[in-house]
């Protein structure tokens, strides 16, 4: 789902929040797409290497 760029340009508060805090919605979308890709591979029997989270 693509957002309408003119719609976000009309929302100065939203643009300010993205500059200050980052685009959380876009980050969540990217993680969801990657998860969907990984699950599709898992369901097709393709084994993916485990990824480290960086936590000790």
Buried (B, 14 or more C-beta within 10 A) or exposed (E): EEEEEEEBEEEEEBEEEBEEEEBEEEEEEEEEEEEEEEEEEEEEEEEEEEEEEEEE
